[in-house]
Amino acid sequence: MGYSVLWQEFNSLYRRDEDLLPLIERLKWPCGFNCYSCGHRTAYRIATRNLPLYECAKCKYQQSLTAHTIMHKSRTSIRKWLFVMYLVGKYERSINAVQLSGLLDLSYKTAWRMLNKIRSVLSVESAQLWGENVEIKHEVFNLQTILTDDRLQKERSVAIVQSITRDERDCDSSFIAFRLLDRSKQARENLEYTEQANLLLQLNLSCHNSVEVNPRFQQFQRKPAEESSIPKRTCHPLSSIAITAFSWMKDMFHGIGIKYAQQYMDEYCLRLNASTGAIKCAFEHTLRLSLQRHH
């Protein structure tokens, strides 16, 4: 399924801009209107040529659905904004700014800024989605094949976090998150105890009852062979996830610098978690995060 097909699919689901408003209202104010200025819960709806305005019944403050969000004062239409969120959540290869600018008739600068803002909100809620059992595996991003001092400095440690949640039907769902680590040591060195403790603190997992941390960068684990006493090496499951994600980042975007690497990892995890059921709808999840207050 290509970009143009998804654009047609999106337009068939939401034929008019007005069809998008109930979805935006529900995700922005799940418990009803909430005034940005005073917190009052009642407003008057004022129709305009574009998005409606909501005037607080108490303080008279007026705000739109996109006010104080990543779409605040954007001249790009709400339809195009929401479609990019739809595409990011649904298309497994994702899209780059050059492709997006051609598809939606945007400047490269506008397309890049939209994608950057959308990706920037995706890591907001990881801590609220941890399940009963959490496993953390140390991996290396930007792994070098020629081992010189300069090349080793380009590598970065990444924590691959997996949590398992069992629902009322005894079905397990897996939630995955990546966390790029800032270390003074070389990325291939084991995570020290203090580094592990700081990581758990950052992830709000310090008081979690069941957390297993693998501090070593070792992509293979030894398992006994079925018909032999000689152990065989198999790729660690979390290492497999990391390898696939890093290959996607390299193949699709032809190399990503450290400054933006976390955002692309979060985007990959969005679609992965939607595929396992850990996130019910990638589009609505992304839109809800995008509608939160951004200063």
C-alpha angles and dihedrals in degrees: 000000000000133000095261091051090053090048090054091045092052092048091050090053093047107028096172133030087242089063089065096055100078090052093049092047092050094050097040095047108021090167095040134274117338118189113233091213105044107003095243114156102217128076143167116236115228117195117223135172091266126017117356121252123231117213116200111239090217110040098015092232110158124214139165128222091261098044114127092005130107086273094055111143092349116157091207113101120260088237092061092045093052093044091056089053089048091050096045090053097045112031110078096206092049121207136265129222095259092054093044094050090054094045097049100028094246132143115260090245093054093046092049092048093050093051092045093051093047093049091047093065098050099088095052100102108033094115092058093056101057113128133208097284123040128188124187123196125191112230136169125237121206090022112198125220096196107061109214125140092252093049094046089056088063093061120095132198117240128189113218107204123196125181126185122212124188117208130209090276091057091250118142123224123191124219117196129195133173122212120192109217128218106217136167090210128074112278095242094059118100118265108257121229093257090050090051091050092050091049092052089049092052091049093047089242100118092105097036113128099220119035125144118191123196102196096184127095096227116134095191131063126198119240130174114259115244096236102020139060089223111100117235128210121239128179114260108250093236090046089055090054091049093048091051093047095048091047090052091051091050098043098042101039101023095235130339125218123233092253093069102021094101092057093054091047089053091050091052091050091050093063093038092053091046090054092054095045095247086119112039098207122007093201095052091041091054093044093050092052090046091054094056119104115284119180 
